[in-house]
């Protein structure tokens, strides 16, 4: 046996043995080009051979999984009703059909009021992590994007992902200079699969609306079309990284917000199917007991986070549009950090003004005629509804008793009511405004767990940089000292 054969073979994960490029520069080292940020959205109403073949698989799996659950329900004690058994069968199929259907399940689980309770309950399983793809596939994707094996680029790379979601997964790594980082990788061939599945889902939604009342009530076709519109933004990592970079850069635009952050993008290690960014460690925002045990002032961190986010909404541009607890953390050093910028929104200027009018009215002068006038300017209500003062008085009768009290004043509910009014007049609300309202609901949910006495709608600290003179004057009147 030769000396070479006696030498132990180094494992593939033994980083640094062949040397690491300390000055590696990937395809986005100078930032993405304008064409890299373009979102190409394939049509949803196309239906060809690929969709037909996949549709057969979808129907077979759905039918098989539902029938299996119904059979089990028939022979076992019937703790659940028939529809509950069928719903669990459908979710079994969702999990086997892959990312697009898991994402649909997540939407259903997150909108329980729109769907029958058994279906909403069954889809809660889709909120758990989905099975990851293996480390070998992850390494191959990095090689294709960056042109070299991870062993030649990183000081360390973990084959086992930190987390896995419907569209991609996150791996830990260490950069050559020792910085802790994470890589967010798309699932292999995810764009082709989701394009096909969304076309099938669109057809299924049309069929469901024809035969099921709950599908019509949930507006299933529009739901799939919204998912289609959002998905291809999420499938552009360069766009996501660029938006995250912009959001992070604007946080300190007024020289404050030092206690709020977002992960830094490491452009040298980004590619067409991957994002490399700073690694954050902390606690998700909804782990209320753990946050209190850490000694963090929950109300203060919420106020700081909400202020930074509101400035993004009405001043800087794109705002974070998916503020569930997994995307908003309290870091080990006490800062709040926004994570995962796959879904972002940007409100048109005229609707930014509406948001500003709402906050100004609620916080400073309670002149609800201003809101009435804003509604009329946007066509939310018509001129024959009454004068600005008359309509404003009606709004004030509902809202004013809750201002300045410990009652629950939900600005999100108020805006959602405005959107309902728009529907009554045959108008379609901008999706970004709906997205804004949903994030307000998330914020109010955290408030219940961390700061039950805090009222978003009357805290002038939130608009310190939006209405600087008025905020400073009001703070002096009520004896409020703005935090750092």
N, C-alpha and C positions, 0 to 999 in steps of 0.2 A: 504494500500500500504506500502511495507516494506521500510526501510531506504535505502537499496541497490537500489531499484527501483527509489527512489527520487534523487539519485546521478546522476548528468549529465554524460552521456556516452562520454568518450574521443574519438575524431575522430582518424581514423587510421593514419592520417598524423601528429598527435601530438607527435613529436619525443622527446625522452628522458624521457618520463613518466615512462617507465618500466626499465630504466637503459641502458647505452650504454657501450659496451666493449671498454675500452680505449686502450687495447693492442691487438686488433684483428689482426690475421695473416691468410690470405687466402691461397689458394693452390699454389700461385706463390710468396709467401713471400720471398723465397730465390732465386727468379728468375725462369724462365721457364727451364724445363729439355730439353735436346737435342731432345727427341722424341716429345715434345710439339711444336717444331719449324718446324717439318716436314710438308711439303705440300703434301697432298694426292689429286691427281687430277683424278677424274673419267673419263673414256673414253667418247669421244664426239660422237662416231659413234654407240653406243649401242641404240637400240630402242625396247622397250617392251610394255607391256600393259599400264603402267602408262603414258608413252609418247604418246601412241595412244589415250588414253582418254583425256589427256590434249590437244593434237593436235586438236581434234574435237572442244574443247572449243575455242582454238585460232582461228581456221578457222571461226567458227560461229561469234565470236566477231568482228574479222576483217571485215568479209563480212557485218554484220549488221551495224557496225559503218560507214563504207565507203558508203554503200547504203543510210543510213540516211542522210549523208552529201550531197550526190549527189541529193537526192530527194529535200532537202532544196535548193540546188543550182538551181534546175530546176524551182522552183516556185517563187523564189525571184530575185530581180535585180542582174544581174551577174557581180558583181564587181570583182570577182575572176574567174580564168579559171577553167575548169573541173578538171585538175590535182591538182590544189590547194585545191579544195573541197575534192577530194579523199585523199589527203595527210593529211588534218585535220581530216578526218574520221579515218585514220590509227593511228594517234596520240591519238585520243579518245580511240581507242582500246588499245594502249600501256599503257595508264594511268590505264585502268581497269584491264589489264592483270598483272600488278604489276612490281616489282623491275627489273627483267631481261630486260623487254621490255622498261622500263623507261631508263635504262642504255644504251640500244641500241639507243634510241632517243637522249640521251645526246651525244653519239659518232657522230651521224649524224649531230646534231646541231653544234658540235665543228669542223666538217670537211666539211664546205659548198662547197668547191671546188670539192669534190668527188661525190656529189649528186645533183639531180635537185634542182633548187632554191626553188620551192614551198614546196618540202619535207623538205629541210634544214630550211626554214622559219617556217614551222608548228611545227617542233620538238623543236623549241626554248622554247616551253612550258615545255618541259621535264627538262629544266635547273632550273625551279622553284622547291621549296621544295615539296616533295611528302607527302601524308597524313601520319601522325605518327600512330604507334600502341598505345594502351591506357596504362595509368599508371599502371593498375593492372597487365597487361602482363609484363611490365618492372620490377615491384617488384618481380614477380614470377621468372623471369630470374635471378635476383640478388640472390634470395633465393636459387635457384638450383646451381648457380655457387659458392656462398660463404657459403652456409649452414645455413644462418640465414636471417631473415627478415631485410630489410633496417633500420627499426626502432631500431633494436638492434645493428646496426653497425655504422650508420651515425648520426651526430648531426642534420642533415636536408637533405631531399631528395625531389626534385621537381618532382611531377608526370608529369607536362607539360614539354615536351622536349624543349630545346633551339633551336634545329634544327632537321630536319629529312631528310634522304637521301635514296637512293635506297637500300642500304645494311643494314643500321642501323640508329640510332638516338642518340642524345646527351642530357643527363640530368645533371642539376646542383646539387651539393650536398655540404655539409660541413662535413669535417672529425672531429672526436672527439676532436682534438687539436685546432680546429677553422680554419684550412686551407681551403680556397675555392678550390673546385675541380670540375671536370666534369667526368661523366661516359659515355663511348661510348659503346652502346649496339647493338648487332646484332638483326635483325628482327627474330622473332620465325620461326623455320623450314626453314630458308632462304637457307641453303645448299641444301636440298632436292629439293626445288622448282627451284632453279637456275640450278641445274644439269639437271632436266627434261626440263626446258625451253631452255637451251643452245643446247640440243640435237635436239629439235624441230626447233630451229632457224637455226641450221646447215643444216637441210633438206630444210627448206624454202629458205635459201641462195642458195643452189644448184639449186633449182627450178627457183629462180629469175634469176640466171645467165644464165639459159638455154633460158629464154624467154625475158629478158629485157637487152638492151644494157647498161643502166646506172648501173645495178647491176654488169655486167662484168667489166665495167670501174672502178667501186669502189672496185672491187675484194672482193665481199661480203662474199664469203666463208672464205677467209683469215682473213677478219675483225672479223667474228664470232669466228674463231679459236684463234685469238689474245685475244679476250675478254674472251674466255674460259681459256686461259693460265693465264691471269691476275687475273681473278675472285677468284680462289681458294687460291691465295696468300692473297687477301683481306679478305677472309673468315677465316683466321687464326689470331685472335687477339693477340695471344702470339707472333707470328712472327712480327706483326706490332709494338707491344709495344717494343720488343727487338731491332728492327731496329731504332725506335725512340730514345730509350735509348742510343744506340751506336752513332747515329748521334749527339745527344746532348752532350755526353761525349767527342767527338772529336772536338767540336767547338773550345775549348780553348787549343788545343794540342800544339800550338806554343806560348802560353802566351798572345795572343791578341784576337780579335773578341769579345770583351766585350759587344759590342752593338748588338750582334745577339744571339738569343736563340731558344729554343724549349721547350715545356712543359715537366716538370719532370714527370716521371712515378711513381705512388705510387703502388709499387708491392704488398703491403699487401692487397690491395683491387682490384686486378686484378683476372680474372678467365677465363675459356675456351671460354666464349662468351662475355667478357666485358673487357674494359680497363679503369682504373681510373688514371687520370692525373691532373696536375696543371691547374687551370683555368686562361686563358689569357683574357685581355680586351684591345680592341684597334679598329683600323680601317682597313678594307681590303685595299690591296695595290692599287686597281684601283679607289678608291674614292679620286681622285686627289685634288679636291677643299677642302675637309675636312682635308686632310693631310697638305695642305698649310695653312689653317686656324689655325691648331694646332701649326704652327711655326716650323715644322720639315723641315730640309734640305733634300728634296726629292732625289737629286742626291747623297748625301752622304750616305743615308740609302740604296739606290740601290747598290752603290759601295760596301758597307760593306756586304750586303746580297749576292751579286754575288761572292765576294771573298770567303766567307765561303762555299758557294755551290760548287765552282770550286775546292776548296781543298778537299771536299768530293768526287768529281768525280775522280780526278787523284791521290790522296794520300791515303785517309782514307778508301774508300770502298763504301758502299751503299750511294747513293745520292737521294735526294727528287725527285720524278718523276711525280709530279702532281701540278705544281706551278701556278695553276689558282688563281685568287685574293682571293678567299675564304680560301686558304691555306697559304697565305703569308700576314701577318698583320704588321701594325705599332702600337706598343703598346703605352699605355698612357704615359709611361716613356721615350718614344723616341727610344726604341730598336725595331729591326725587329725580328719577330718570325715566324718560319716555323710551320705549323699545318698540321695535318692529314697525316700520313705516311703509308696509305694503299697501295700506289703505290710507289715502290722504284726500282732503277736500280743499277747495278754494271757492269762497262765496263771491258772486258777482258784486261789483261796487255798490249797486243800488240796494242789495240785500245786506251788505256790510253796514250801510247807513241805517237800515231797519234795526239791526242788532245794537248798534250804537244808540239809537233812539230809545230802545227798550231799556238798556242799562242806565242811560242818563235820566230817564223818567223815573225809574224805580229808585234810583239812588239819590237824586238831588231835588227835583221840584214837584214830582207827582203830577205833572201837567200831561194828562193822558190824551189831551187833544193832539199832542205831537204824534202819538202812536196812531190815532185815528187818521191824521193827515198822511202819515207814512203808509198806512194800509191803502188809502185811496190812491196815492201816487203809484203804488205797485199793482193796483187793480184787485186787491184782496177783498175790498168792499167797494160798493158803488156810491156815487154822489147822492143818490136819492135815499140812502140809508139814514141821512140826517147830517146836520152840520158837524164840523170837527168837534165843537164843544159838546154837542149832544151825544155823539158816539163816544167821545172821551169820558163823559160822565158815566155812561153805562159800563164801560170797561173799569172805571175807578170803583164803582159800586161793588164789583166782584173782587177786585184785587186789593184795594186800599186797606180793608180790615186786616189783611194778613201781613202787611208791611210793618216792620218795626216790632213784630211780636215774635214769640217762639213758635208760632204756628208754622206748618210746612208750606212755604211759598215756593212752588216749583216753577221756575222760569221755563224749564223744558216743557212742562205741560202747557204752559201759556202759549209757547211757540207752536206746539203741536196743534193746539186749538186753532191757531191762526192758519195753519196748513189745512185743517179741516174746512175752515171757511173758504179757502181758495178752491177746494174741490167743489163746494156747493155752488160756486160761481163759474164752474167749468174750467178753472185754471189748473195748471200743473206746476206744483212747487219745484224749484230747483233741487236736484238731488243733494247738492251740497248743503242746503239749508236743512233738509231732513237729516243728513249726516251730522250736522252741528247739533241738532236737537237730541239725537241719540247719545252723543258724547256728554251733553249736559245731564242726561239721565244717569249715565255711568257715574259722573261726578257726584250727583245727588245720592247715589247708592253708597258710595264711599263715605259720604257725609254722615249717613245714618249710623255707620259703624265706628267712625273715628271722631266725629264732631257734631253730635246731634243738635247742639244749640246754635250752630253756625248757619247763617243765611247767605247763600251766594248772591241773591238778588239785591242785597243792601250793603255789601261789604265794599266800601270805597277803595280799599287797598287794591282790589282787582283792576280798577281803572286808573290807577295812579299815573300811568304813562299814556293812557288814552285821553283822559280829561285832566291834565296836570293841575291847572289852576283851580278848577272846581273841586277836585279831590283834596287838594291841600287845604282849601278853605273849609270844606266839610269836616275834614279830620281835625282841624283846629277847633271847630265848633263843638264837636262831640268828645274832644280830648283823646283822640286816637293817635297813637304813635306808630308809624309804619314800620314793620319789621325789616330786617336786612333784605 
